[in-house]
Amino acid sequence: MRHTMQFIKSIVIISSALWLGGCSVYMAAHQPSEKNISLFKVGTPRDVLIAEFGVPTSSEVKNGKKFEIYRFTQGYSQGAKTARALAEGTADVFTLGITEVITTPVEAINDGNLTVYEVSYDNNECVDQVILLTPSSNSTAPAQSNIPTAAKSQ
């Protein structure tokens, strides 16, 4: 009887730790998705940018030329999110949820990077200039690309 009670207590404690410890796993799996920032280049049609990044946060015409600001959270690939959730779930199991003290704040901090681009368009509503307004160490897009479309095709 005593062994049965200890077993039940152990199961309740382990179950509680795992139930309470799932926070960072959930957070890792639900981080923002990675956006295709390589689309911010000369020649990309405006409709393609809107399809990937949504409606620009601002749009204005200066000297007859359209300028727009795209603001979004650059997230993580599905593979990266899955790997993080799996690693944190495994750590939770082996530490009975104690790692949540570390992994939950880490997930709260690593929730993607705010990214802002200014884009201008040519007469065909294709990108003719891109300026990255937020510094980013892991960006694969050029910080500034202002080569006119005509000069680029020569």
N, CA, C and O atoms as a GROMACS GRO file, in nm:
protein
  616
    1MET      N    1   0.081  -0.119   0.000
    1MET     CA    2   0.000   0.000   0.000
    1MET      C    3   0.086   0.126   0.000
    1MET      O    4   0.057   0.224  -0.069
    2ARG      N    5   0.193   0.121   0.080
    2ARG     CA    6   0.281   0.237   0.090
    2ARG      C    7   0.348   0.265  -0.043
    2ARG      O    8   0.361   0.381  -0.083
    3HIS      N    9   0.391   0.160  -0.114
    3HIS     CA   10   0.457   0.176  -0.243
    3HIS      C   11   0.360   0.233  -0.346
    3HIS      O   12   0.399   0.311  -0.433
    4THR      N   13   0.235   0.193  -0.336
    4THR     CA   14   0.133   0.244  -0.429
    4THR      C   15   0.113   0.393  -0.408
    4THR      O   16   0.103   0.467  -0.506
    5MET      N   17   0.107   0.437  -0.285
    5MET     CA   18   0.089   0.579  -0.255
    5MET      C   19   0.210   0.660  -0.302
    5MET      O   20   0.193   0.770  -0.356
    6GLN      N   21   0.328   0.608  -0.282
    6GLN     CA   22   0.448   0.678  -0.328
    6GLN      C   23   0.450   0.686  -0.481
    6GLN      O   24   0.489   0.788  -0.538
    7PHE      N   25   0.408   0.578  -0.544
    7PHE     CA   26   0.402   0.577  -0.690
    7PHE      C   27   0.303   0.681  -0.742
    7PHE      O   28   0.332   0.755  -0.836
    8ILE      N   29   0.186   0.686  -0.680
    8ILE     CA   30   0.083   0.783  -0.721
    8ILE      C   31   0.133   0.925  -0.698
    8ILE      O   32   0.113   1.012  -0.783
    9LYS      N   33   0.197   0.950  -0.583
    9LYS     CA   34   0.254   1.082  -0.555
    9LYS      C   35   0.357   1.120  -0.661
    9LYS      O   36   0.358   1.233  -0.710
   10SER      N   37   0.442   1.026  -0.696
   10SER     CA   38   0.545   1.052  -0.797
   10SER      C   39   0.482   1.086  -0.932
   10SER      O   40   0.526   1.179  -1.000
   11ILE      N   41   0.380   1.012  -0.970
   11ILE     CA   42   0.311   1.037  -1.097
   11ILE      C   43   0.248   1.176  -1.096
   11ILE      O   44   0.257   1.249  -1.195
   12VAL      N   45   0.183   1.213  -0.986
   12VAL     CA   46   0.119   1.345  -0.975
   12VAL      C   47   0.224   1.455  -0.985
   12VAL      O   48   0.203   1.554  -1.055
   13ILE      N   49   0.336   1.440  -0.917
   13ILE     CA   50   0.442   1.541  -0.919
   13ILE      C   51   0.501   1.554  -1.059
   13ILE      O   52   0.519   1.666  -1.110
   14ILE      N   53   0.531   1.443  -1.121
   14ILE     CA   54   0.589   1.446  -1.256
   14ILE      C   55   0.489   1.505  -1.355
   14ILE      O   56   0.526   1.588  -1.438
   15SER      N   57   0.365   1.465  -1.347
   15SER     CA   58   0.262   1.518  -1.437
   15SER      C   59   0.244   1.668  -1.418
   15SER      O   60   0.232   1.743  -1.515
   16SER      N   61   0.243   1.712  -1.293
   16SER     CA   62   0.229   1.855  -1.265
   16SER      C   63   0.348   1.933  -1.320
   16SER      O   64   0.330   2.039  -1.381
   17ALA      N   65   0.466   1.881  -1.300
   17ALA     CA   66   0.586   1.950  -1.350
   17ALA      C   67   0.584   1.959  -1.502
   17ALA      O   68   0.619   2.063  -1.558
   18LEU      N   69   0.544   1.853  -1.567
   18LEU     CA   70   0.538   1.855  -1.713
   18LEU      C   71   0.426   1.946  -1.762
   18LEU      O   72   0.443   2.016  -1.862
   19TRP      N   73   0.314   1.946  -1.693
   19TRP     CA   74   0.202   2.032  -1.734
   19TRP      C   75   0.239   2.179  -1.715
   19TRP      O   76   0.214   2.261  -1.804
   20LEU      N   77   0.297   2.212  -1.601
   20LEU     CA   78   0.338   2.350  -1.576
   20LEU      C   79   0.460   2.388  -1.658
   20LEU      O   80   0.480   2.506  -1.690
   21GLY      N   81   0.540   2.289  -1.693
   21GLY     CA   82   0.665   2.317  -1.762
   21GLY      C   83   0.653   2.331  -1.912
   21GLY      O   84   0.755   2.349  -1.979
   22GLY      N   85   0.535   2.325  -1.968
   22GLY     CA   86   0.521   2.332  -2.113
   22GLY      C   87   0.522   2.471  -2.171
   22GLY      O   88   0.507   2.486  -2.292
   23CYS      N   89   0.540   2.573  -2.091
   23CYS     CA   90   0.529   2.710  -2.138
   23CYS      C   91   0.633   2.744  -2.244
   23CYS      O   92   0.597   2.797  -2.349
   24SER      N   93   0.760   2.716  -2.220
   24SER     CA   94   0.863   2.751  -2.318
   24SER      C   95   0.851   2.668  -2.444
   24SER      O   96   0.882   2.715  -2.553
   25VAL      N   97   0.805   2.545  -2.431
   25VAL     CA   98   0.785   2.460  -2.548
   25VAL      C   99   0.678   2.521  -2.637
   25VAL      O  100   0.695   2.531  -2.758
   26TYR      N  101   0.568   2.563  -2.577
   26TYR     CA  102   0.461   2.628  -2.652
   26TYR      C  103   0.512   2.757  -2.716
   26TYR      O  104   0.486   2.784  -2.833
   27MET      N  105   0.585   2.836  -2.638
   27MET     CA  106   0.637   2.963  -2.689
   27MET      C  107   0.731   2.941  -2.809
   27MET      O  108   0.724   3.014  -2.908
   28ALA      N  109   0.817   2.842  -2.799
   28ALA     CA  110   0.911   2.812  -2.908
   28ALA      C  111   0.837   2.771  -3.034
   28ALA      O  112   0.872   2.814  -3.144
   29ALA      N  113   0.736   2.689  -3.019
   29ALA     CA  114   0.661   2.641  -3.135
   29ALA      C  115   0.576   2.750  -3.200
   29ALA      O  116   0.543   2.740  -3.318
   30HIS      N  117   0.541   2.853  -3.124
   30HIS     CA  118   0.454   2.958  -3.175
   30HIS      C  119   0.524   3.092  -3.196
   30HIS      O  120   0.460   3.196  -3.200
   31GLN      N  121   0.657   3.089  -3.211
   31GLN     CA  122   0.730   3.211  -3.243
   31GLN      C  123   0.688   3.258  -3.383
   31GLN      O  124   0.634   3.179  -3.461
   32PRO      N  125   0.712   3.386  -3.417
   32PRO     CA  126   0.677   3.435  -3.551
   32PRO      C  127   0.753   3.357  -3.659
   32PRO      O  128   0.864   3.311  -3.637
   33SER      N  129   0.690   3.345  -3.774
   33SER     CA  130   0.753   3.274  -3.885
   33SER      C  131   0.852   3.362  -3.959
   33SER      O  132   0.843   3.485  -3.957
   34GLU      N  133   0.945   3.297  -4.024
   34GLU     CA  134   1.047   3.367  -4.102
   34GLU      C  135   0.986   3.422  -4.230
   34GLU      O  136   0.913   3.352  -4.300
   35LYS      N  137   1.016   3.548  -4.260
   35LYS     CA  138   0.970   3.613  -4.382
   35LYS      C  139   1.082   3.610  -4.486
   35LYS      O  140   1.200   3.606  -4.450
   36ASN      N  141   1.046   3.611  -4.612
   36ASN     CA  142   1.143   3.606  -4.722
   36ASN      C  143   1.194   3.746  -4.753
   36ASN      O  144   1.145   3.812  -4.844
   37ILE      N  145   1.294   3.791  -4.676
   37ILE     CA  146   1.344   3.927  -4.694
   37ILE      C  147   1.424   3.945  -4.823
   37ILE      O  148   1.458   4.058  -4.860
   38SER      N  149   1.455   3.836  -4.891
   38SER     CA  150   1.526   3.849  -5.019
   38SER      C  151   1.437   3.915  -5.125
   38SER      O  152   1.485   3.953  -5.232
   39LEU      N  153   1.307   3.928  -5.096
   39LEU     CA  154   1.217   3.997  -5.189
   39LEU      C  155   1.240   4.147  -5.191
   39LEU      O  156   1.198   4.215  -5.285
   40PHE      N  157   1.308   4.200  -5.089
   40PHE     CA  158   1.340   4.342  -5.087
   40PHE      C  159   1.460   4.368  -5.177
   40PHE      O  160   1.572   4.384  -5.130
   41LYS      N  161   1.433   4.371  -5.307
   41LYS     CA  162   1.539   4.396  -5.406
   41LYS      C  163   1.478   4.468  -5.526
   41LYS      O  164   1.357   4.464  -5.548
   42VAL      N  165   1.564   4.531  -5.601
   42VAL     CA  166   1.522   4.604  -5.720
   42VAL      C  167   1.451   4.508  -5.816
   42VAL      O  168   1.499   4.399  -5.844
   43GLY      N  169   1.334   4.552  -5.865
   43GLY     CA  170   1.259   4.476  -5.962
   43GLY      C  171   1.144   4.395  -5.906
   43GLY      O  172   1.061   4.347  -5.983
   44THR      N  173   1.136   4.378  -5.774
   44THR     CA  174   1.026   4.303  -5.715
   44THR      C  175   0.896   4.382  -5.728
   44THR      O  176   0.892   4.499  -5.689
   45PRO      N  177   0.790   4.321  -5.781
   45PRO     CA  178   0.662   4.391  -5.790
   45PRO      C  179   0.604   4.421  -5.652
   45PRO      O  180   0.621   4.343  -5.558
   46ARG      N  181   0.536   4.533  -5.640
   46ARG     CA  182   0.475   4.576  -5.514
   46ARG      C  183   0.379   4.470  -5.461
   46ARG      O  184   0.377   4.444  -5.341
   47ASP      N  185   0.300   4.408  -5.548
   47ASP     CA  186   0.204   4.306  -5.505
   47ASP      C  187   0.272   4.188  -5.436
   47ASP      O  188   0.215   4.129  -5.344
   48VAL      N  189   0.392   4.154  -5.479
   48VAL     CA  190   0.466   4.043  -5.418
   48VAL      C  191   0.506   4.079  -5.275
   48VAL      O  192   0.497   3.996  -5.184
   49LEU      N  193   0.551   4.204  -5.255
   49LEU     CA  194   0.587   4.248  -5.119
   49LEU      C  195   0.464   4.246  -5.028
   49LEU      O  196   0.473   4.201  -4.914
   50ILE      N  197   0.352   4.293  -5.078
   50ILE     CA  198   0.231   4.296  -4.997
   50ILE      C  199   0.186   4.154  -4.963
   50ILE      O  200   0.139   4.129  -4.852
   51ALA      N  201   0.199   4.062  -5.056
   51ALA     CA  202   0.161   3.923  -5.030
   51ALA      C  203   0.246   3.861  -4.919
   51ALA      O  204   0.194   3.783  -4.839
   52GLU      N  205   0.374   3.893  -4.913
   52GLU     CA  206   0.465   3.835  -4.814
   52GLU      C  207   0.461   3.908  -4.680
   52GLU      O  208   0.464   3.844  -4.574
   53PHE      N  209   0.454   4.042  -4.683
   53PHE     CA  210   0.472   4.123  -4.561
   53PHE      C  211   0.346   4.195  -4.515
   53PHE      O  212   0.346   4.258  -4.409
   54GLY      N  213   0.239   4.185  -4.593
   54GLY     CA  214   0.116   4.256  -4.558
   54GLY      C  215   0.118   4.399  -4.608
   54GLY      O  216   0.212   4.442  -4.675
   55VAL      N  217   0.013   4.470  -4.574
   55VAL     CA  218  -0.002   4.608  -4.617
   55VAL      C  219   0.107   4.693  -4.550
   55VAL      O  220   0.131   4.677  -4.430
   56PRO      N  221   0.172   4.782  -4.626
   56PRO     CA  222   0.275   4.867  -4.565
   56PRO      C  223   0.218   4.951  -4.450
   56PRO      O  224   0.100   4.985  -4.450
   57THR      N  225   0.303   4.983  -4.354
   57THR     CA  226   0.258   5.063  -4.240
   57THR      C  227   0.238   5.209  -4.280
   57THR      O  228   0.161   5.280  -4.216
   58SER      N  229   0.307   5.254  -4.384
   58SER     CA  230   0.283   5.388  -4.436
   58SER      C  231   0.312   5.389  -4.585
   58SER      O  232   0.392   5.312  -4.636
   59SER      N  233   0.244   5.480  -4.653
   59SER     CA  234   0.260   5.494  -4.797
   59SER      C  235   0.242   5.640  -4.832
   59SER      O  236   0.145   5.703  -4.789
   60GLU      N  237   0.335   5.695  -4.908
   60GLU     CA  238   0.323   5.835  -4.948
   60GLU      C  239   0.390   5.856  -5.083
   60GLU      O  240   0.471   5.775  -5.128
   61VAL      N  241   0.354   5.967  -5.147
   61VAL     CA  242   0.414   6.004  -5.275
   61VAL      C  243   0.496   6.130  -5.252
   61VAL      O  244   0.445   6.231  -5.203
   62LYS      N  245   0.624   6.124  -5.290
   62LYS     CA  246   0.714   6.239  -5.281
   62LYS      C  247   0.769   6.266  -5.420
   62LYS      O  248   0.826   6.177  -5.483
   63ASN      N  249   0.752   6.387  -5.467
   63ASN     CA  250   0.801   6.425  -5.600
   63ASN      C  251   0.755   6.327  -5.708
   63ASN      O  252   0.831   6.293  -5.798
   64GLY      N  253   0.632   6.283  -5.698
   64GLY     CA  254   0.575   6.193  -5.797
   64GLY      C  255   0.617   6.047  -5.785
   64GLY      O  256   0.584   5.966  -5.872
   65LYS      N  257   0.688   6.012  -5.679
   65LYS     CA  258   0.738   5.875  -5.661
   65LYS      C  259   0.678   5.815  -5.534
   65LYS      O  260   0.673   5.882  -5.431
   66LYS      N  261   0.633   5.688  -5.540
   66LYS     CA  262   0.571   5.622  -5.426
   66LYS      C  263   0.678   5.563  -5.334
   66LYS      O  264   0.769   5.493  -5.378
   67PHE      N  265   0.665   5.592  -5.204
   67PHE     CA  266   0.751   5.538  -5.100
   67PHE      C  267   0.663   5.468  -4.997
   67PHE      O  268   0.556   5.518  -4.962
   68GLU      N  269   0.710   5.352  -4.950
   68GLU     CA  270   0.634   5.279  -4.849
   68GLU      C  271   0.728   5.225  -4.742
   68GLU      O  272   0.846   5.198  -4.766
   69ILE      N  273   0.672   5.210  -4.623
   69ILE     CA  274   0.745   5.152  -4.510
   69ILE      C  275   0.682   5.018  -4.477
   69ILE      O  276   0.560   5.008  -4.457
   70TYR      N  277   0.764   4.914  -4.471
   70TYR     CA  278   0.720   4.781  -4.428
   70TYR      C  279   0.783   4.753  -4.292
   70TYR      O  280   0.905   4.759  -4.276
   71ARG      N  281   0.699   4.723  -4.194
   71ARG     CA  282   0.743   4.695  -4.057
   71ARG      C  283   0.686   4.559  -4.018
   71ARG      O  284   0.565   4.538  -4.026
   72PHE      N  285   0.773   4.468  -3.976
   72PHE     CA  286   0.728   4.333  -3.943
   72PHE      C  287   0.827   4.270  -3.847
   72PHE      O  288   0.938   4.320  -3.828
   73THR      N  289   0.786   4.160  -3.787
   73THR     CA  290   0.874   4.083  -3.700
   73THR      C  291   0.933   3.969  -3.782
   73THR      O  292   0.861   3.882  -3.830
   74GLN      N  293   1.065   3.971  -3.797
   74GLN     CA  294   1.133   3.862  -3.867
   74GLN      C  295   1.147   3.747  -3.768
   74GLN      O  296   1.214   3.759  -3.665
   75GLY      N  297   1.083   3.638  -3.800
   75GLY     CA  298   1.081   3.524  -3.710
   75GLY      C  299   1.179   3.415  -3.749
   75GLY      O  300   1.289   3.443  -3.797
   76TYR      N  301   1.138   3.292  -3.729
   76TYR     CA  302   1.226   3.176  -3.742
   76TYR      C  303   1.167   3.074  -3.839
   76TYR      O  304   1.045   3.068  -3.858
   77SER      N  305   1.252   2.996  -3.898
   77SER     CA  306   1.206   2.889  -3.988
   77SER      C  307   1.130   2.785  -3.907
   77SER      O  308   1.147   2.775  -3.785
   78GLN      N  309   1.047   2.708  -3.974
   78GLN     CA  310   0.970   2.603  -3.905
   78GLN      C  311   1.064   2.501  -3.842
   78GLN      O  312   1.038   2.451  -3.733
   79GLY      N  313   1.174   2.470  -3.910
   79GLY     CA  314   1.272   2.375  -3.856
   79GLY      C  315   1.335   2.424  -3.727
   79GLY      O  316   1.353   2.348  -3.632
   80ALA      N  317   1.369   2.553  -3.724
   80ALA     CA  318   1.429   2.610  -3.603
   80ALA      C  319   1.330   2.611  -3.488
   80ALA      O  320   1.366   2.580  -3.374
   81LYS      N  321   1.205   2.646  -3.516
   81LYS     CA  322   1.104   2.647  -3.410
   81LYS      C  323   1.080   2.506  -3.356
   81LYS      O  324   1.068   2.487  -3.235
   82THR      N  325   1.074   2.408  -3.445
   82THR     CA  326   1.052   2.270  -3.404
   82THR      C  327   1.169   2.218  -3.320
   82THR      O  328   1.148   2.152  -3.218
   83ALA      N  329   1.291   2.248  -3.363
   83ALA     CA  330   1.410   2.202  -3.290
   83ALA      C  331   1.415   2.263  -3.150
   83ALA      O  332   1.447   2.194  -3.054
   84ARG      N  333   1.384   2.392  -3.140
   84ARG     CA  334   1.384   2.456  -3.008
   84ARG      C  335   1.279   2.394  -2.917
   84ARG      O  336   1.306   2.366  -2.801
   85ALA      N  337   1.158   2.373  -2.970
   85ALA     CA  338   1.051   2.315  -2.889
   85ALA      C  339   1.087   2.174  -2.844
   85ALA      O  340   1.062   2.136  -2.730
   86LEU      N  341   1.146   2.096  -2.934
   86LEU     CA  342   1.185   1.958  -2.902
   86LEU      C  343   1.295   1.957  -2.795
   86LEU      O  344   1.289   1.879  -2.700
   87ALA      N  345   1.395   2.043  -2.810
   87ALA     CA  346   1.504   2.050  -2.712
   87ALA      C  347   1.451   2.092  -2.575
   87ALA      O  348   1.489   2.034  -2.473
   88GLU      N  349   1.363   2.191  -2.574
   88GLU     CA  350   1.311   2.239  -2.446
   88GLU      C  351   1.216   2.136  -2.383
   88GLU      O  352   1.214   2.121  -2.261
   89GLY      N  353   1.139   2.066  -2.465
   89GLY     CA  354   1.053   1.960  -2.412
   89GLY      C  355   1.134   1.848  -2.353
   89GLY      O  356   1.099   1.795  -2.247
   90THR      N  357   1.241   1.809  -2.420
   90THR     CA  358   1.329   1.704  -2.368
   90THR      C  359   1.393   1.747  -2.237
   90THR      O  360   1.401   1.669  -2.142
   91ALA      N  361   1.439   1.872  -2.232
   91ALA     CA  362   1.498   1.924  -2.108
   91ALA      C  363   1.396   1.923  -1.995
   91ALA      O  364   1.429   1.892  -1.881
   92ASP      N  365   1.272   1.958  -2.027
   92ASP     CA  366   1.166   1.955  -1.925
   92ASP      C  367   1.146   1.816  -1.868
   92ASP      O  368   1.132   1.799  -1.747
   93VAL      N  369   1.146   1.716  -1.955
   93VAL     CA  370   1.126   1.578  -1.910
   93VAL      C  371   1.240   1.535  -1.818
   93VAL      O  372   1.216   1.479  -1.712
   94PHE      N  373   1.365   1.562  -1.860
   94PHE     CA  374   1.479   1.515  -1.782
   94PHE      C  375   1.503   1.594  -1.654
   94PHE      O  376   1.567   1.544  -1.561
   95THR      N  377   1.451   1.717  -1.647
   95THR     CA  378   1.471   1.797  -1.526
   95THR      C  379   1.341   1.816  -1.449
   95THR      O  380   1.334   1.896  -1.355
   96LEU      N  381   1.237   1.742  -1.489
   96LEU     CA  382   1.104   1.754  -1.427
   96LEU      C  383   1.053   1.898  -1.429
   96LEU      O  384   0.985   1.942  -1.336
   97GLY      N  385   1.085   1.970  -1.536
   97GLY     CA  386   1.033   2.104  -1.555
   97GLY      C  387   1.116   2.216  -1.497
   97GLY      O  388   1.082   2.333  -1.514
   98ILE      N  389   1.224   2.182  -1.429
   98ILE     CA  390   1.306   2.285  -1.365
   98ILE      C  391   1.370   2.379  -1.468
   98ILE      O  392   1.392   2.496  -1.437
   99THR      N  393   1.400   2.330  -1.588
   99THR     CA  394   1.463   2.415  -1.689
   99THR      C  395   1.372   2.529  -1.735
   99THR      O  396   1.419   2.623  -1.799
  100GLU      N  397   1.244   2.521  -1.704
  100GLU     CA  398   1.152   2.629  -1.742
  100GLU      C  399   1.194   2.763  -1.682
  100GLU      O  400   1.164   2.868  -1.738
  101VAL      N  401   1.263   2.758  -1.568
  101VAL     CA  402   1.311   2.881  -1.505
  101VAL      C  403   1.404   2.956  -1.601
  101VAL      O  404   1.410   3.079  -1.599
  102ILE      N  405   1.476   2.883  -1.684
  102ILE     CA  406   1.569   2.942  -1.781
  102ILE      C  407   1.505   2.957  -1.918
  102ILE      O  408   1.515   3.062  -1.981
  103THR      N  409   1.440   2.851  -1.966
  103THR     CA  410   1.394   2.850  -2.106
  103THR      C  411   1.276   2.943  -2.132
  103THR      O  412   1.265   2.995  -2.243
  104THR      N  413   1.188   2.964  -2.036
  104THR     CA  414   1.075   3.055  -2.059
  104THR      C  415   1.121   3.199  -2.080
  104THR      O  416   1.077   3.262  -2.176
  105PRO      N  417   1.208   3.254  -1.994
  105PRO     CA  418   1.257   3.389  -2.022
  105PRO      C  419   1.337   3.399  -2.153
  105PRO      O  420   1.331   3.500  -2.222
  106VAL      N  421   1.411   3.293  -2.186
  106VAL     CA  422   1.487   3.292  -2.312
  106VAL      C  423   1.390   3.301  -2.430
  106VAL      O  424   1.415   3.377  -2.524
  107GLU      N  425   1.282   3.226  -2.427
  107GLU     CA  426   1.183   3.232  -2.535
  107GLU      C  427   1.114   3.367  -2.539
  107GLU      O  428   1.081   3.417  -2.647
  108ALA      N  429   1.090   3.427  -2.423
  108ALA     CA  430   1.026   3.559  -2.420
  108ALA      C  431   1.114   3.665  -2.484
  108ALA      O  432   1.065   3.757  -2.550
  109ILE      N  433   1.244   3.653  -2.464
  109ILE     CA  434   1.339   3.750  -2.521
  109ILE      C  435   1.359   3.726  -2.671
  109ILE      O  436   1.365   3.821  -2.748
  110ASN      N  437   1.368   3.601  -2.710
  110ASN     CA  438   1.396   3.565  -2.850
  110ASN      C  439   1.267   3.545  -2.928
  110ASN      O  440   1.240   3.435  -2.977
  111ASP      N  441   1.188   3.650  -2.939
  111ASP     CA  442   1.059   3.639  -3.008
  111ASP      C  443   1.060   3.706  -3.145
  111ASP      O  444   0.959   3.760  -3.189
  112GLY      N  445   1.174   3.703  -3.211
  112GLY     CA  446   1.187   3.762  -3.345
  112GLY      C  447   1.248   3.901  -3.337
  112GLY      O  448   1.263   3.958  -3.228
  113ASN      N  449   1.282   3.955  -3.453
  113ASN     CA  450   1.344   4.086  -3.460
  113ASN      C  451   1.256   4.182  -3.538
  113ASN      O  452   1.213   4.152  -3.650
  114LEU      N  453   1.230   4.297  -3.478
  114LEU     CA  454   1.157   4.400  -3.549
  114LEU      C  455   1.242   4.444  -3.668
  114LEU      O  456   1.360   4.478  -3.651
  115THR      N  457   1.184   4.444  -3.786
  115THR     CA  458   1.255   4.480  -3.908
  115THR      C  459   1.172   4.583  -3.983
  115THR      O  460   1.051   4.569  -3.998
  116VAL      N  461   1.240   4.689  -4.031
  116VAL     CA  462   1.172   4.796  -4.102
  116VAL      C  463   1.249   4.828  -4.230
  116VAL      O  464   1.370   4.851  -4.226
  117TYR      N  465   1.178   4.829  -4.341
  117TYR     CA  466   1.234   4.865  -4.471
  117TYR      C  467   1.157   4.982  -4.530
  117TYR      O  468   1.035   4.992  -4.516
  118GLU      N  469   1.231   5.071  -4.597
  118GLU     CA  470   1.168   5.174  -4.679
  118GLU      C  471   1.190   5.134  -4.824
  118GLU      O  472   1.302   5.099  -4.863
  119VAL      N  473   1.084   5.138  -4.903
  119VAL     CA  474   1.089   5.095  -5.042
  119VAL      C  475   1.032   5.206  -5.129
  119VAL      O  476   0.932   5.269  -5.094
  120SER      N  477   1.096   5.229  -5.243
  120SER     CA  478   1.036   5.317  -5.343
  120SER      C  479   1.016   5.237  -5.471
  120SER      O  480   1.083   5.136  -5.494
  121TYR      N  481   0.923   5.284  -5.552
  121TYR     CA  482   0.882   5.210  -5.671
  121TYR      C  483   0.901   5.292  -5.798
  121TYR      O  484   0.900   5.416  -5.795
  122ASP      N  485   0.919   5.222  -5.909
  122ASP     CA  486   0.924   5.287  -6.039
  122ASP      C  487   0.782   5.304  -6.092
  122ASP      O  488   0.685   5.277  -6.020
  123ASN      N  489   0.767   5.348  -6.217
  123ASN     CA  490   0.635   5.371  -6.276
  123ASN      C  491   0.553   5.243  -6.294
  123ASN      O  492   0.431   5.250  -6.305
  124ASN      N  493   0.618   5.127  -6.296
  124ASN     CA  494   0.549   4.998  -6.310
  124ASN      C  495   0.516   4.933  -6.176
  124ASN      O  496   0.476   4.817  -6.171
  125GLU      N  497   0.534   5.008  -6.068
  125GLU     CA  498   0.513   4.960  -5.932
  125GLU      C  499   0.603   4.841  -5.898
  125GLU      O  500   0.562   4.747  -5.830
  126CYS      N  501   0.728   4.849  -5.947
  126CYS     CA  502   0.832   4.753  -5.910
  126CYS      C  503   0.935   4.828  -5.826
  126CYS      O  504   0.958   4.947  -5.848
  127VAL      N  505   0.996   4.758  -5.732
  127VAL     CA  506   1.094   4.819  -5.643
  127VAL      C  507   1.210   4.877  -5.723
  127VAL      O  508   1.265   4.812  -5.811
  128ASP      N  509   1.246   5.003  -5.691
  128ASP     CA  510   1.366   5.060  -5.752
  128ASP      C  511   1.468   5.105  -5.647
  128ASP      O  512   1.580   5.142  -5.681
  129GLN      N  513   1.428   5.101  -5.519
  129GLN     CA  514   1.522   5.133  -5.411
  129GLN      C  515   1.472   5.071  -5.282
  129GLN      O  516   1.353   5.072  -5.253
  130VAL      N  517   1.566   5.016  -5.204
  130VAL     CA  518   1.535   4.954  -5.075
  130VAL      C  519   1.635   5.006  -4.973
  130VAL      O  520   1.756   5.007  -4.997
  131ILE      N  521   1.583   5.050  -4.859
  131ILE     CA  522   1.670   5.093  -4.749
  131ILE      C  523   1.625   5.020  -4.623
  131ILE      O  524   1.509   5.032  -4.581
  132LEU      N  525   1.717   4.946  -4.562
  132LEU     CA  526   1.689   4.881  -4.433
  132LEU      C  527   1.701   4.986  -4.324
  132LEU      O  528   1.808   5.044  -4.307
  133LEU      N  529   1.595   5.011  -4.252
  133LEU     CA  530   1.593   5.116  -4.150
  133LEU      C  531   1.629   5.065  -4.011
  133LEU      O  532   1.656   5.145  -3.921
  134THR      N  533   1.630   4.933  -3.992
  134THR     CA  534   1.670   4.876  -3.863
  134THR      C  535   1.797   4.796  -3.884
  134THR      O  536   1.803   4.713  -3.974
  135PRO      N  537   1.898   4.820  -3.802
  135PRO     CA  538   2.021   4.741  -3.818
  135PRO      C  539   1.995   4.596  -3.784
  135PRO      O  540   1.924   4.565  -3.688
  136SER      N  541   2.053   4.507  -3.864
  136SER     CA  542   2.033   4.365  -3.842
  136SER      C  543   2.160   4.292  -3.878
  136SER      O  544   2.211   4.305  -3.990
  137SER      N  545   2.213   4.216  -3.783
  137SER     CA  546   2.338   4.145  -3.807
  137SER      C  547   2.319   4.019  -3.889
  137SER      O  548   2.415   3.968  -3.947
  138ASN      N  549   2.195   3.966  -3.894
  138ASN     CA  550   2.174   3.840  -3.966
  138ASN      C  551   2.093   3.859  -4.094
  138ASN      O  552   2.040   3.763  -4.149
  139SER      N  553   2.084   3.981  -4.141
  139SER     CA  554   2.006   4.009  -4.261
  139SER      C  555   2.080   3.964  -4.386
  139SER      O  556   2.200   3.989  -4.399
  140THR      N  557   2.010   3.900  -4.477
  140THR     CA  558   2.070   3.859  -4.603
  140THR      C  559   2.038   3.958  -4.714
  140THR      O  560   2.093   3.949  -4.824
  141ALA      N  561   1.948   4.052  -4.687
  141ALA     CA  562   1.915   4.153  -4.786
  141ALA      C  563   2.013   4.268  -4.776
  141ALA      O  564   2.068   4.292  -4.668
  142PRO      N  565   2.037   4.340  -4.884
  142PRO     CA  566   2.129   4.452  -4.877
  142PRO      C  567   2.073   4.562  -4.789
  142PRO      O  568   1.952   4.585  -4.787
  143ALA      N  569   2.161   4.630  -4.717
  143ALA     CA  570   2.118   4.739  -4.632
  143ALA      C  571   2.062   4.853  -4.717
  143ALA      O  572   1.968   4.921  -4.676
  144GLN      N  573   2.120   4.874  -4.833
  144GLN     CA  574   2.069   4.977  -4.922
  144GLN      C  575   2.095   4.933  -5.064
  144GLN      O  576   2.205   4.892  -5.099
  145SER      N  577   1.993   4.942  -5.145
  145SER     CA  578   2.004   4.907  -5.285
  145SER      C  579   1.933   5.013  -5.365
  145SER      O  580   1.810   5.014  -5.373
  146ASN      N  581   2.010   5.102  -5.425
  146ASN     CA  582   1.947   5.210  -5.499
  146ASN      C  583   1.996   5.217  -5.643
  146ASN      O  584   2.003   5.325  -5.702
  147ILE      N  585   2.031   5.102  -5.699
  147ILE     CA  586   2.072   5.095  -5.838
  147ILE      C  587   1.947   5.107  -5.923
  147ILE      O  588   1.856   5.025  -5.909
  148PRO      N  589   1.941   5.205  -6.011
  148PRO     CA  590   1.822   5.219  -6.097
  148PRO      C  591   1.801   5.091  -6.178
  148PRO      O  592   1.897   5.024  -6.217
  149THR      N  593   1.675   5.058  -6.203
  149THR     CA  594   1.639   4.937  -6.275
  149THR      C  595   1.705   4.935  -6.413
  149THR      O  596   1.755   4.830  -6.455
  150ALA      N  597   1.706   5.047  -6.484
  150ALA     CA  598   1.763   5.052  -6.619
  150ALA      C  599   1.912   5.023  -6.616
  150ALA      O  600   1.963   4.952  -6.703
  151ALA      N  601   1.983   5.077  -6.517
  151ALA     CA  602   2.128   5.056  -6.508
  151ALA      C  603   2.160   4.912  -6.472
  151ALA      O  604   2.261   4.858  -6.516
  152LYS      N  605   2.074   4.849  -6.392
  152LYS     CA  606   2.098   4.712  -6.348
  152LYS      C  607   2.084   4.611  -6.462
  152LYS      O  608   2.151   4.508  -6.463
  153SER      N  609   1.997   4.640  -6.559
  153SER     CA  610   1.973   4.545  -6.666
  153SER      C  611   2.076   4.554  -6.778
  153SER      O  612   2.071   4.474  -6.871
  154GLN      N  613   2.168   4.649  -6.772
  154GLN     CA  614   2.270   4.662  -6.878
  154GLN      C  615   2.380   4.561  -6.864
  154GLN      O  616   2.473   4.559  -6.945
   0.00000   0.00000   0.00000
